[in-house]
Amino acid sequence: MGPGPAGRVEYPPNRRNSGGRLGGGPMTGRVVAAIAMAVVLAVSAGGPAHGAQECPSGPVALTFDDGPGVHTPAVLDALADRNVPATFFTIGERIDQSPHLVQDMAALGHVVANHTYRHENLTHLSDEHIRVTVSATTAAIQRAGVRAAPLVRPPNGATNASVRSVLEHAGYAHVLWSIDPQDWRGHSAATIASHVLTHMTAGGVVVLHDGSPRTPNTVGALPRIIDEGRARGFCFGVLDDAGRVTVPAPSPPPEQVAPPQQVDVIAGRDRYATGVAVSRAIWPGTVPAVVLAEGDAWPDAVSGSALAATLGGPLLLTRRDRLDPAVADELGRLTPEVAYVLGPIETSVENELWLMNIEVRRLRGPDRYATSELIAEAAAANGAETSTVLVATGRRFPDGLAGSVLAAGQRHPILLTRETGDRQRLGGAIDRLGAQRTWVFGGPGAVPETAVAGLPGLERIAGSTRTATAAAVADRAVTLGYDRRPLVASGWRHPDGLTGSGLAAARRRPILLTAPSSLSPDVHDWIKRHGSTHATVLGGPAAIGSGALCQLRTGLDRPTC
């Protein structure tokens, strides 16, 4: 079956499920034995993002189909929380729409493989069309700057001898699965987990989905699958280039790649309490004003960084429908006269503020882009320095987070932009602010040239990845007189870094971004180049894990703590 309407993948009604079904057909004992014999038991330290694993029962591969999609970040977070690698069979069309998500997969140590360009049924295509759709998907992966594993999983498991022959002659391994809980049907997390665990065997290949509307149930199942699987003696690996389940061989001893750091940690029990901890680190007394942004979404907080710095108060996160108790207590301590409330925070929060005798000033446009304009104009009205305006994509947070340090520290407004059709709106907003210079964060994959061409004094600050862009912004901060002792925040979770922009501004320190479980090489490189000896981590273990902290403290490329 071909693809459904744009943005949708349709699943045929005949995709079957019984722990021993492979690609819709019965799985024979001979096939099970063949898969088990193909298992590579090179078990020890795992890849660069995955630690040592005990594996007496053998390895299992978690694989995910049909992404990247809106639920892919949640899958990546769930895997990172438990330090598990996986193999993602991706759709080329969706990669071209969200290349940053396959970049995330690769940065976190996952394998990125091929699921055709538009989720085509390969048995309905000519040999030439099969070659075209898989090569187009490989090209999409490579355009995102990621290695494309030579693995193809036919959509829906629809295959035959002709399909296998074409793929093999084109240099691809043809990959199916041995465990299928049919998570795309909307089964509960408990049902998905029970099915996988019931049929888990050495060399098992589990098919799940990160591109399905029902993926949240899959995300809910992953902790139990991983924890109970490990308790039974299994470990989790990836598929190698031949399609075999493998756990990477032991890594060489860690190398000293950066000077050891004295590390401080600023964190609370959750994102709201972390924001309060940052506020208390900066503002020991009262403040004239505060900025409140929603804690479950990042765009308004990015835009609010310059406004908060200009007002001389903190940026705090809040729940959309009520003030978090820790935030309410902090407002009581700070006693601001005014609170600027950003975006779609509900009137119930405004009511709580009024009861605290805090004047509310609402800044909300019809979307995140219009809201960023309103926030920039409010910052300008309060004395922001608008000769330079900053621009970041409104589709993902890392570049804006990195740039928020300069927005807050230099009091330059930051505007969010769409990828297409935004030049006129963006240019008009910059003209109204009277800017002579425009700094754009991120490469053309994040902010295309067509979105910013002709803007005044255009300069792009970018790297090849989110962590490299953050390092480039940190380099610029140093040239502006910032300290060489960085703040370190997660490049995959937004809240702690965003509330930290005020701390970065107040103490004139740049922010570096890292993966949650293993310190980014870009962080090591920046620390080495700038001779840093002291770093401050923003957020708790869910944001920056113990392995990354260990690497930061020791300067080693892998944890030894």
LOPAVO-87193 format. One record per residue (C-alpha): residue in one letter; residue number from 1; x negated, y negated, z. Coordinates in Angstrom, 1 decimal, padded with zeros to 4 digits. Layout:
BEGIN
- aa  i  xx  yy  zz
- A  NUM  X  Y  Z
...
This chain:
BEGIN
- aa  i  xx  yy  zz
- M  1  000.0  000.0  000.0
- G  2  -001.3  -003.4  -000.9
- P  3  -001.4  -006.4  001.4
- G  4  001.8  -008.0  002.6
- P  5  002.5  -011.7  002.8
- A  6  -000.4  -014.1  003.4
- G  7  -001.9  -013.5  006.9
- R  8  -000.2  -010.2  007.4
- V  9  -001.3  -006.6  007.0
- E  10  001.5  -004.1  006.5
- Y  11  001.2  -000.6  007.9
- P  12  002.9  002.3  006.1
- P  13  005.4  004.4  008.1
- N  14  003.5  007.7  007.4
- R  15  000.4  006.9  009.4
- R  16  000.4  009.8  011.8
- N  17  -000.7  010.2  015.3
- S  18  -001.8  013.3  017.2
- G  19  -005.2  013.4  018.9
- G  20  -006.3  015.7  016.3
- R  21  -005.3  013.8  013.2
- L  22  -007.8  012.2  010.9
- G  23  -006.8  009.7  008.2
- G  24  -003.2  010.8  008.4
- G  25  -004.0  014.5  007.9
- P  26  -004.7  017.4  010.3
- M  27  -008.1  017.5  011.8
- T  28  -009.6  021.0  011.6
- G  29  -011.9  022.6  014.2
- R  30  -014.6  022.6  011.5
- V  31  -014.3  018.8  011.1
- V  32  -014.5  018.3  014.9
- A  33  -017.6  020.5  015.0
- A  34  -019.2  018.6  012.1
- I  35  -018.6  015.3  013.8
- A  36  -020.0  016.6  017.1
- M  37  -023.1  017.9  015.2
- A  38  -023.6  014.4  013.7
- V  39  -023.8  012.7  017.0
- V  40  -027.1  011.0  017.7
- L  41  -028.0  011.5  021.3
- A  42  -030.7  008.8  021.5
- V  43  -029.2  007.6  024.8
- S  44  -030.8  005.0  027.0
- A  45  -031.0  001.3  027.1
- G  46  -028.5  000.4  024.4
- G  47  -028.9  -002.5  022.0
- P  48  -030.0  -006.0  022.8
- A  49  -026.6  -006.9  024.4
- H  50  -025.9  -003.6  026.0
- G  51  -027.5  -002.1  029.1
- A  52  -028.7  001.4  030.0
- Q  53  -026.0  004.1  029.9
- E  54  -025.6  007.5  031.5
- C  55  -024.2  009.9  028.9
- P  56  -023.9  013.5  030.0
- S  57  -020.7  014.1  028.1
- G  58  -021.9  012.4  025.0
- P  59  -021.2  009.2  023.2
- V  60  -017.9  007.8  021.8
- A  61  -017.5  005.0  019.3
- L  62  -014.8  002.3  019.7
- T  63  -013.9  000.9  016.3
- F  64  -011.6  -001.9  015.4
- D  65  -009.7  -002.5  012.1
- D  66  -008.0  -005.4  010.3
- G  67  -009.8  -008.4  011.8
- P  68  -011.0  -010.9  012.3
- G  69  -007.8  -012.5  013.6
- V  70  -006.4  -014.6  016.4
- H  71  -006.8  -011.7  018.9
- T  72  -010.4  -010.9  018.1
- P  73  -011.9  -013.2  020.8
- A  74  -009.9  -011.4  023.4
- V  75  -011.2  -008.1  022.2
- L  76  -014.8  -009.4  022.2
- D  77  -014.3  -010.8  025.8
- A  78  -013.0  -007.4  027.0
- L  79  -016.0  -005.6  025.5
- A  80  -018.5  -008.1  026.8
- D  81  -017.0  -007.9  030.3
- R  82  -018.0  -004.2  030.4
- N  83  -021.1  -004.4  028.2
- V  84  -019.8  -002.2  025.5
- P  85  -020.8  -002.2  021.8
- A  86  -018.3  -001.5  019.0
- T  87  -017.9  -001.3  015.2
- F  88  -015.6  -003.7  013.5
- F  89  -014.1  -002.8  010.1
- T  90  -013.3  -006.3  008.7
- I  91  -011.1  -007.7  005.9
- G  92  -013.0  -010.0  003.5
- E  93  -010.1  -012.4  003.1
- R  94  -009.9  -012.9  006.9
- I  95  -013.7  -013.3  007.2
- D  96  -013.6  -016.2  004.7
- Q  97  -010.8  -017.8  006.9
- S  98  -012.7  -017.3  010.2
- P  99  -016.4  -016.6  009.5
- H  100  -017.3  -017.7  013.1
- L  101  -015.6  -014.6  014.4
- V  102  -017.8  -012.2  012.6
- Q  103  -020.8  -014.3  013.7
- D  104  -019.5  -013.7  017.3
- M  105  -019.3  -010.0  016.6
- A  106  -022.9  -009.9  015.5
- A  107  -024.2  -012.2  018.2
- L  108  -022.7  -009.9  020.9
- G  109  -024.4  -006.8  019.4
- H  110  -021.5  -005.2  017.5
- V  111  -021.7  -003.6  014.0
- V  112  -019.7  -005.4  011.2
- A  113  -018.4  -003.1  008.5
- N  114  -016.1  -003.1  005.5
- H  115  -012.3  -002.7  005.4
- T  116  -011.8  -004.1  001.8
- Y  117  -011.0  -007.7  000.8
- R  118  -007.2  -007.6  001.1
- H  119  -006.4  -004.3  002.9
- E  120  -005.8  -002.5  -000.4
- N  121  -004.8  001.1  -000.7
- L  122  -007.8  002.5  -002.5
- T  123  -006.0  005.5  -003.9
- H  124  -003.9  003.0  -006.0
- L  125  -006.9  001.2  -007.5
- S  126  -009.1  001.9  -010.4
- D  127  -012.7  002.8  -009.8
- E  128  -013.8  -000.7  -010.8
- H  129  -011.3  -002.4  -008.5
- I  130  -012.5  -000.3  -005.6
- R  131  -016.0  -001.5  -006.3
- V  132  -014.9  -005.1  -006.5
- T  133  -012.9  -005.2  -003.3
- V  134  -015.6  -003.6  -001.2
- S  135  -018.4  -005.7  -002.7
- A  136  -016.4  -008.8  -002.2
- T  137  -016.0  -008.0  001.5
- T  138  -019.7  -007.3  001.9
- A  139  -020.4  -010.7  000.3
- A  140  -018.0  -012.4  002.7
- I  141  -019.8  -010.8  005.7
- Q  142  -023.1  -011.9  004.2
- R  143  -021.8  -015.5  003.6
- A  144  -021.1  -015.7  007.3
- G  145  -024.8  -015.0  007.9
- V  146  -024.2  -011.5  009.3
- R  147  -025.6  -008.1  008.3
- A  148  -023.0  -006.0  006.6
- A  149  -023.3  -002.3  007.6
- P  150  -022.9  000.0  004.5
- L  151  -019.7  001.5  005.9
- V  152  -016.2  001.5  004.4
- R  153  -013.0  002.6  006.1
- P  154  -010.2  002.9  003.6
- P  155  -007.1  001.0  004.9
- N  156  -004.5  003.2  006.4
- G  157  -006.9  006.1  006.0
- A  158  -005.6  006.4  002.4
- T  159  -008.4  008.3  000.5
- N  160  -009.1  011.1  -001.8
- A  161  -012.1  012.7  -003.6
- S  162  -012.2  010.0  -006.2
- V  163  -012.3  007.2  -003.6
- R  164  -015.1  009.0  -001.7
- S  165  -017.1  009.5  -004.9
- V  166  -016.8  005.8  -005.9
- L  167  -017.9  004.6  -002.5
- E  168  -020.8  007.0  -002.2
- H  169  -022.1  006.1  -005.7
- A  170  -021.9  002.4  -004.6
- G  171  -024.1  003.1  -001.6
- Y  172  -021.4  003.1  001.1
- A  173  -020.6  005.7  003.8
- H  174  -016.9  006.7  003.9
- V  175  -015.7  006.5  007.5
- L  176  -012.4  007.6  009.0
- W  177  -011.7  008.5  012.7
- S  178  -010.9  011.3  015.1
- I  179  -008.8  009.6  017.8
- D  180  -005.8  007.4  016.8
- P  181  -003.5  006.1  019.5
- Q  182  -001.6  004.1  016.8
- D  183  -001.9  000.9  018.9
- W  184  -000.5  -001.1  015.9
- R  185  002.9  000.4  016.6
- G  186  003.2  -001.6  019.9
- H  187  002.6  001.1  022.4
- S  188  002.0  -000.1  025.9
- A  189  -001.6  -000.5  027.2
- A  190  -001.1  002.5  029.4
- T  191  000.1  004.7  026.5
- I  192  -002.8  003.6  024.3
- A  193  -005.4  004.3  027.1
- S  194  -003.9  007.7  028.0
- H  195  -004.0  008.9  024.4
- V  196  -007.6  007.9  023.9
- L  197  -008.7  009.4  027.2
- T  198  -006.8  012.7  026.6
- H  199  -008.5  013.2  023.3
- M  200  -012.0  011.8  024.1
- T  201  -014.8  014.2  023.1
- A  202  -018.5  013.8  022.3
- G  203  -018.9  012.1  019.0
- G  204  -015.3  010.9  019.0
- V  205  -014.4  007.9  016.8
- V  206  -011.5  005.8  018.2
- V  207  -009.6  003.7  015.8
- L  208  -008.1  000.5  017.3
- H  209  -007.1  -002.9  015.9
- D  210  -008.2  -006.4  016.5
- G  211  -006.2  -007.8  013.6
- S  212  -002.7  -006.6  014.6
- P  213  000.1  -008.6  016.3
- R  214  000.1  -005.9  018.9
- T  215  -003.6  -006.3  019.8
- P  216  -002.9  -007.8  023.2
- N  217  -001.7  -004.3  024.3
- T  218  -005.0  -002.9  023.0
- V  219  -007.0  -005.5  025.0
- G  220  -005.0  -004.4  028.0
- A  221  -006.0  -000.8  027.4
- L  222  -009.7  -001.3  027.0
- P  223  -010.7  -001.6  030.7
- R  224  -009.2  001.7  031.6
- I  225  -010.5  003.4  028.4
- I  226  -014.1  002.2  029.2
- D  227  -014.1  002.7  033.0
- E  228  -012.4  006.2  033.0
- G  229  -014.5  007.2  030.0
- R  230  -017.7  006.4  031.8
- A  231  -016.4  008.1  035.0
- R  232  -016.1  011.3  032.9
- G  233  -019.7  011.0  031.7
- F  234  -019.1  009.4  028.3
- C  235  -021.0  006.4  027.0
- F  236  -020.0  004.0  024.2
- G  237  -022.0  003.6  021.0
- V  238  -021.6  002.3  017.5
- L  239  -021.6  003.9  014.0
- D  240  -025.0  003.9  012.3
- D  241  -025.4  003.4  008.5
- A  242  -024.5  007.0  007.8
- G  243  -021.3  006.7  009.9
- R  244  -022.6  008.7  012.8
- V  245  -021.9  007.9  016.4
- T  246  -025.1  006.7  018.0
- V  247  -026.3  005.0  021.1
- P  248  -029.5  003.0  020.3
- A  249  -032.8  004.4  021.4
- P  250  -034.7  003.0  024.4
- S  251  -035.9  -000.5  023.9
- P  252  -039.6  -001.4  024.4
- P  253  -040.5  -003.1  027.7
- P  254  -039.2  -006.6  028.1
- E  255  -041.3  -009.4  026.8
- Q  256  -042.0  -012.7  028.4
- V  257  -040.4  -015.1  025.9
- A  258  -039.9  -018.2  028.1
- P  259  -041.1  -019.6  031.4
- P  260  -039.2  -018.4  034.4
- Q  261  -036.6  -020.8  035.7
- Q  262  -035.4  -022.0  039.1
- V  263  -031.7  -021.4  038.7
- D  264  -028.8  -023.1  040.4
- V  265  -025.2  -022.0  039.9
- I  266  -022.2  -024.2  040.0
- A  267  -019.0  -022.1  040.1
- G  268  -015.7  -021.6  041.7
- R  269  -013.3  -018.7  041.9
- D  270  -011.8  -019.6  038.5
- R  271  -012.0  -022.3  035.8
- Y  272  -010.0  -024.8  037.9
- A  273  -012.2  -024.4  041.0
- T  274  -015.3  -024.6  038.9
- G  275  -014.1  -027.9  037.6
- V  276  -013.6  -029.1  041.1
- A  277  -017.1  -027.9  042.1
- V  278  -018.6  -029.9  039.2
- S  279  -016.5  -032.9  040.3
- R  280  -017.8  -032.7  043.8
- A  281  -021.4  -032.4  042.6
- I  282  -021.0  -035.7  040.7
- W  283  -018.5  -037.8  042.7
- P  284  -019.1  -037.8  046.5
- G  285  -016.5  -040.6  047.0
- T  286  -013.5  -042.1  045.4
- V  287  -013.1  -042.8  041.7
- P  288  -010.9  -045.3  039.8
- A  289  -009.5  -042.7  037.3
- V  290  -009.5  -039.1  036.3
- V  291  -008.8  -037.2  033.1
- L  292  -006.7  -034.1  033.2
- A  293  -006.7  -031.5  030.3
- E  294  -005.1  -028.1  030.0
- G  295  -007.3  -025.2  031.3
- D  296  -006.1  -022.6  028.8
- A  297  -006.9  -024.6  025.7
- W  298  -010.1  -026.5  024.8
- P  299  -009.5  -029.2  022.2
- D  300  -008.2  -032.0  024.5
- A  301  -010.9  -031.4  027.0
- V  302  -013.6  -031.7  024.3
- S  303  -012.0  -035.0  023.2
- G  304  -011.6  -036.2  026.8
- S  305  -015.3  -036.0  027.7
- A  306  -016.2  -039.5  026.5
- L  307  -013.0  -041.0  028.0
- A  308  -013.8  -039.5  031.5
- A  309  -017.4  -040.8  031.3
- T  310  -016.2  -044.3  030.2
- L  311  -013.7  -044.4  033.0
- G  312  -016.2  -043.4  035.6
- G  313  -014.4  -040.3  036.8
- P  314  -014.3  -036.5  036.3
- L  315  -012.6  -034.4  033.7
- L  316  -010.5  -031.8  035.5
- L  317  -008.6  -028.8  034.1
- T  318  -005.1  -028.0  035.2
- R  319  -002.4  -025.5  034.4
- R  320  000.1  -026.7  031.8
- D  321  003.1  -026.5  034.1
- R  322  001.7  -027.4  037.6
- L  323  -001.4  -028.7  039.3
- D  324  -003.7  -026.0  040.6
- P  325  -003.9  -026.3  044.4
- A  326  -007.7  -026.8  044.2
- V  327  -007.2  -029.6  041.7
- A  328  -004.5  -031.2  043.8
- D  329  -006.8  -031.2  046.8
- E  330  -009.6  -032.8  044.7
- L  331  -007.3  -035.5  043.6
- G  332  -006.4  -036.2  047.2
- R  333  -010.1  -036.5  048.0
- L  334  -010.9  -038.7  044.9
- T  335  -007.8  -040.9  045.3
- P  336  -007.8  -042.2  041.7
- E  337  -005.4  -045.0  040.8
- V  338  -004.9  -043.6  037.3
- A  339  -004.8  -040.2  035.7
- Y  340  -005.0  -039.8  031.9
- V  341  -003.0  -036.7  031.0
- L  342  -004.0  -035.2  027.7
- G  343  -002.0  -033.1  025.3
- P  344  000.9  -030.8  026.0
- I  345  000.7  -030.8  029.8
- E  346  004.3  -030.6  031.0
- T  347  006.2  -033.4  032.8
- S  348  006.2  -031.3  036.0
- V  349  002.5  -032.1  036.4
- E  350  003.2  -035.8  035.8
- N  351  005.8  -035.7  038.6
- E  352  003.3  -034.2  041.0
- L  353  000.9  -037.0  040.2
- W  354  003.5  -039.7  040.7
- L  355  004.3  -038.2  044.1
- M  356  000.6  -038.6  044.9
- N  357  000.9  -042.3  044.0
- I  358  -001.3  -041.8  040.9
- E  359  -000.3  -043.8  037.8
- V  360  000.1  -041.5  034.8
- R  361  -001.1  -042.5  031.3
- R  362  -000.1  -039.9  028.7
- L  363  -002.2  -039.3  025.5
- R  364  -000.5  -036.8  023.3
- G  365  -000.2  -036.7  019.5
- P  366  001.7  -034.2  017.3
- D  367  -001.5  -032.0  017.1
- R  368  -005.0  -031.7  018.5
- Y  369  -006.4  -033.9  015.7
- A  370  -004.0  -036.8  016.4
- T  371  -004.5  -036.4  020.1
- S  372  -008.3  -036.7  019.6
- E  373  -007.7  -040.1  017.9
- L  374  -005.5  -041.3  020.7
- I  375  -008.1  -040.3  023.3
- A  376  -010.9  -042.0  021.2
- E  377  -008.9  -045.2  021.1
- A  378  -008.2  -045.1  024.8
- A  379  -012.0  -044.6  025.4
- A  380  -012.7  -047.6  023.1
- A  381  -010.2  -049.8  025.0
- N  382  -012.0  -048.9  028.2
- G  383  -015.4  -049.8  027.0
- A  384  -016.7  -046.8  025.1
- E  385  -019.7  -047.4  022.8
- T  386  -018.1  -047.0  019.3
- S  387  -020.9  -047.9  017.0
- T  388  -021.4  -044.1  016.7
- V  389  -018.5  -041.6  016.5
- L  390  -019.0  -037.9  016.9
- V  391  -017.1  -035.3  014.8
- A  392  -016.6  -031.5  015.5
- T  393  -014.3  -028.9  014.1
- G  394  -010.9  -028.5  015.8
- R  395  -010.8  -024.7  015.0
- R  396  -013.3  -023.5  017.6
- F  397  -014.9  -024.9  020.7
- P  398  -018.7  -024.3  020.8
- D  399  -019.9  -027.2  018.6
- G  400  -017.5  -029.6  020.3
- L  401  -018.6  -028.3  023.7
- A  402  -022.3  -028.9  022.8
- G  403  -021.5  -032.3  021.4
- S  404  -019.4  -033.3  024.5
- V  405  -022.7  -033.8  026.3
- L  406  -023.6  -036.7  024.0
- A  407  -020.0  -037.9  023.9
- A  408  -020.0  -038.2  027.7
- G  409  -023.7  -039.3  028.1
- Q  410  -023.6  -041.9  025.4
- R  411  -019.9  -042.8  025.8
- H  412  -019.4  -042.1  022.1
- P  413  -015.8  -041.0  021.1
- I  414  -015.5  -037.5  019.6
- L  415  -013.0  -036.7  016.9
- L  416  -011.8  -033.3  015.9
- T  417  -011.4  -032.4  012.2
- R  418  -009.7  -029.8  010.0
- E  419  -011.7  -027.9  007.5
- T  420  -009.7  -029.2  004.5
- G  421  -007.7  -032.2  003.5
- D  422  -008.8  -034.3  006.4
- R  423  -011.2  -036.9  004.9
- Q  424  -008.7  -039.7  004.6
- R  425  -007.3  -039.4  008.2
- L  426  -010.8  -039.0  009.7
- G  427  -012.2  -041.9  007.7
- G  428  -009.3  -044.1  008.8
- A  429  -009.8  -043.2  012.5
- I  430  -013.6  -044.0  012.2
- D  431  -012.9  -047.3  010.5
- R  432  -010.5  -048.4  013.2
- L  433  -013.1  -047.6  015.8
- G  434  -015.6  -049.8  013.9
- A  435  -018.3  -047.1  013.8
- Q  436  -021.5  -047.6  011.7
- R  437  -022.8  -044.0  012.3
- T  438  -021.2  -040.6  012.3
- W  439  -022.8  -037.6  013.9
- V  440  -021.3  -034.3  012.8
- F  441  -021.8  -031.2  015.0
- G  442  -022.1  -027.8  013.2
- G  443  -022.9  -026.8  009.6
- P  444  -020.8  -026.8  006.5
- G  445  -019.1  -023.5  007.6
- A  446  -017.7  -025.4  010.5
- V  447  -017.2  -028.9  009.0
- P  448  -017.3  -028.8  005.2
- E  449  -019.0  -031.6  003.3
- T  450  -015.6  -032.5  001.7
- A  451  -014.2  -033.3  005.2
- V  452  -016.9  -035.9  006.0
- A  453  -018.3  -037.0  002.7
- G  454  -018.7  -040.8  002.6
- L  455  -018.4  -041.4  006.3
- P  456  -020.6  -044.2  007.6
- G  457  -024.2  -043.3  008.5
- L  458  -023.5  -039.6  008.3
- E  459  -025.9  -037.3  010.1
- R  460  -025.3  -033.6  010.7
- I  461  -026.7  -031.9  013.9
- A  462  -026.5  -028.1  013.3
- G  463  -028.0  -024.7  013.6
- S  464  -027.2  -021.4  011.9
- T  465  -025.1  -020.2  014.9
- R  466  -023.2  -021.7  017.7
- T  467  -026.1  -021.2  020.1
- A  468  -028.5  -022.7  017.6
- T  469  -026.3  -025.7  017.1
- A  470  -026.2  -026.3  020.9
- A  471  -030.0  -026.1  020.9
- A  472  -030.1  -028.7  018.1
- V  473  -027.8  -031.0  020.1
- A  474  -029.9  -030.5  023.2
- D  475  -033.0  -031.5  021.1
- R  476  -031.2  -034.7  020.2
- A  477  -030.4  -035.3  023.8
- V  478  -034.0  -035.1  024.8
- T  479  -034.9  -037.7  022.1
- L  480  -032.3  -040.0  023.8
- G  481  -034.1  -039.6  027.1
- Y  482  -032.2  -036.7  028.7
- D  483  -034.0  -034.5  031.2
- R  484  -035.6  -031.2  030.0
- R  485  -033.8  -029.2  032.7
- P  486  -030.8  -027.8  030.9
- L  487  -027.4  -026.7  032.0
- V  488  -026.4  -023.3  030.6
- A  489  -022.8  -022.4  029.8
- S  490  -021.0  -019.6  028.0
- G  491  -020.7  -020.0  024.2
- W  492  -017.8  -017.6  024.3
- R  493  -015.7  -019.0  027.2
- H  494  -014.8  -022.7  027.0
- P  495  -013.7  -024.0  030.5
- D  496  -016.8  -024.2  032.6
- G  497  -019.0  -025.8  030.0
- L  498  -016.3  -028.4  029.2
- T  499  -015.9  -029.6  032.8
- G  500  -019.7  -029.6  033.0
- S  501  -020.0  -032.3  030.3
- G  502  -019.5  -034.9  033.1
- L  503  -022.4  -033.4  035.1
- A  504  -024.5  -033.4  032.0
- A  505  -023.8  -037.0  031.4
- A  506  -024.3  -038.1  035.1
- R  507  -027.6  -036.3  035.4
- R  508  -028.7  -036.8  031.8
- R  509  -029.2  -033.1  031.1
- P  510  -028.3  -031.2  027.9
- I  511  -026.2  -028.1  027.7
- L  512  -027.4  -024.8  026.1
- L  513  -024.9  -022.1  025.1
- T  514  -025.4  -018.3  025.5
- A  515  -023.6  -015.0  025.1
- P  516  -022.1  -013.9  028.4
- S  517  -024.0  -010.6  029.0
- S  518  -027.4  -011.4  027.4
- L  519  -029.3  -014.6  027.1
- S  520  -029.3  -016.1  023.6
- P  521  -032.8  -016.2  022.0
- D  522  -032.0  -019.8  021.2
- V  523  -032.0  -020.5  025.0
- H  524  -035.3  -018.8  025.4
- D  525  -036.8  -020.8  022.5
- W  526  -035.5  -024.1  023.7
- I  527  -036.8  -023.6  027.2
- K  528  -040.2  -022.6  025.9
- R  529  -040.5  -025.5  023.5
- H  530  -039.5  -028.1  026.1
- G  531  -041.4  -026.6  029.1
- S  532  -038.3  -026.4  031.3
- T  533  -038.7  -025.0  034.8
- H  534  -035.2  -025.5  036.2
- A  535  -031.8  -024.6  034.8
- T  536  -028.3  -024.9  036.2
- V  537  -025.7  -022.3  035.2
- L  538  -022.0  -023.4  034.9
- G  539  -019.5  -020.7  035.9
- G  540  -019.3  -017.4  037.6
- P  541  -020.1  -013.8  036.4
- A  542  -017.2  -013.8  033.8
- A  543  -018.9  -016.7  032.1
- I  544  -022.6  -015.9  032.6
- G  545  -023.2  -012.3  033.6
- S  546  -025.9  -011.0  036.0
- G  547  -028.1  -009.8  033.0
- A  548  -028.2  -013.2  031.5
- L  549  -028.9  -014.8  034.9
- C  550  -031.8  -012.3  035.4
- Q  551  -033.3  -013.2  032.0
- L  552  -033.1  -016.9  032.8
- R  553  -034.8  -016.4  036.1
- T  554  -037.6  -014.2  034.8
- G  555  -038.0  -015.6  031.2
- L  556  -037.8  -012.0  029.9
- D  557  -035.9  -010.9  026.8
- R  558  -034.0  -008.3  028.7
- P  559  -032.9  -008.1  032.4
- T  560  -035.2  -006.4  035.0
- C  561  -033.4  -007.7  038.1
